[in-house]
Amino acid sequence: MEKPEHRVKPVIPEGMSKSAWKKEQRRLRWDANRDKMRIQRKEKRKAVKESRKLKNADKPKKDKVVQQDSGYSVVVDCAFDDMMLDKEIVSTSNQLVTSYADNKKYPYRVDLTVTSFGKRLKERFDTVLPHYANWKPEHMKFTPESLESVLPEDYSKAVYLTADTDEILETLEPGMTYIVGGIVDKGRHKLLCKKKADELGIPTKRLPIDEYIKISGRRVLATSHVVEMLIRRNEFDSWKEVFESVIPLRKVKKAAEETEEGEETE
Ligand SMILES: C[S@@+](CC[C@H](N)C(=O)[O-])C[C@H]1O[C@@H](n2cnc3c(N)ncnc32)[C@H](O)[C@@H]1O
């Protein structure tokens, strides 16, 4: 009959406690297993990924937007840094983020450039939104240079949008550059962009809002709303549809209520 196998009694080095020796053994075992465990973990992750992929294959896929180029350019003129309060700089930077997202997600995109990008506005981006450095130029470009540096030589191919003119922007044409003031001023700097455009000799036009819909309050819209309208104009057949899609519902609703009560919408 064979003798039962006996465990070999461990030899604990002299001067080492039993618990220290056990700890050391655990560490050695862990080291020896580490690579094995790493491979196991990797395989598990791969299996989870594969099963997720299989599951998602049954679900309808979200269509990736294949964008078309509108053929015209939009410039956001940010030369008004010194005229804004700190909170207005924050609001302007948030609006630029919105415009970037809009120019990525809608079926048509425009060539979109932010000029005079510097001072507090750039500082805000550098510190709070540093990932803007990776934004694709086909969705938004930034330059510290002035508006004039990106305009076509022939200013008749440019239009500065402003609420302060009677000229109406009827259509958007390929090859044209449309300029939007990049400023939040809560009505403090009336005629600012109109005067700048007149000084530079750039034609000015306003959006035909009153001609198509009733809105309450001021007809001066936020920069990002105007940029969104320029991005989305080709998506719709008429300005009316563009305005109804972009102008905040509360502005349109309130106007309807006021009109019912016979009040002025101004
Ligand atoms: C908040 S507004 C700035 C108002 C500023 N006081 C000014 O002088 O234009 C932002 C920009 O959106 C554009 N904008 C706003 N409302 C508009 C309208 N009704 N028609 C055309 N452009 C408009 C203008 O380019 C304007 O500079």
The ligand as a MOL file (V3000), in Angstrom:
LIG
                    3D

  0  0  0     0  0            999 V3000
M  V30 BEGIN CTAB
M  V30 COUNTS 27 29 0 0 0
M  V30 BEGIN ATOM
M  V30 1 C -27.5890 90.3450 -29.9800 0
M  V30 2 S -27.4120 90.9000 -31.5710 0 CHG=1
M  V30 3 C -26.3180 92.2600 -31.3440 0
M  V30 4 C -26.9830 93.5720 -31.2510 0
M  V30 5 C -26.0270 94.7170 -31.4180 0
M  V30 6 N -26.3940 95.8100 -30.5850 0
M  V30 7 C -25.9360 95.2050 -32.8590 0
M  V30 8 O -25.5800 96.3470 -33.0460 0
M  V30 9 O -26.1980 94.4030 -33.8040 0 CHG=-1
M  V30 10 C -26.3690 89.7510 -32.3620 0
M  V30 11 C -26.2750 89.8230 -33.8650 0
M  V30 12 O -27.3080 89.0550 -34.4640 0
M  V30 13 C -27.6820 89.6080 -35.7070 0
M  V30 14 N -29.1220 89.9290 -35.6440 0
M  V30 15 C -29.9180 89.9410 -34.5400 0
M  V30 16 N -31.1840 90.2140 -34.8770 0
M  V30 17 C -31.2170 90.3800 -36.2280 0
M  V30 18 C -32.2380 90.6730 -37.1900 0
M  V30 19 N -33.5070 90.8510 -36.8170 0
M  V30 20 N -31.8850 90.7510 -38.4850 0
M  V30 21 C -30.6190 90.5600 -38.8770 0
M  V30 22 N -29.6150 90.2710 -38.0280 0
M  V30 23 C -29.8890 90.1800 -36.7240 0
M  V30 24 C -26.8240 90.8260 -35.9190 0
M  V30 25 O -25.7450 90.4940 -36.7300 0
M  V30 26 C -26.3850 91.1670 -34.5030 0
M  V30 27 O -25.1630 91.8490 -34.5050 0
M  V30 END ATOM
M  V30 BEGIN BOND
M  V30 1 1 1 2
M  V30 2 1 2 3
M  V30 3 1 2 10
M  V30 4 1 3 4
M  V30 5 1 4 5
M  V30 6 1 5 6
M  V30 7 1 5 7
M  V30 8 2 7 8
M  V30 9 1 7 9
M  V30 10 1 10 11
M  V30 11 1 11 12
M  V30 12 1 11 26
M  V30 13 1 12 13
M  V30 14 1 13 14
M  V30 15 1 13 24
M  V30 16 1 14 15
M  V30 17 1 14 23
M  V30 18 2 15 16
M  V30 19 1 16 17
M  V30 20 1 17 18
M  V30 21 2 17 23
M  V30 22 1 18 19
M  V30 23 2 18 20
M  V30 24 1 20 21
M  V30 25 2 21 22
M  V30 26 1 22 23
M  V30 27 1 24 25
M  V30 28 1 24 26
M  V30 29 1 26 27
M  V30 END BOND
M  V30 END CTAB
M  END
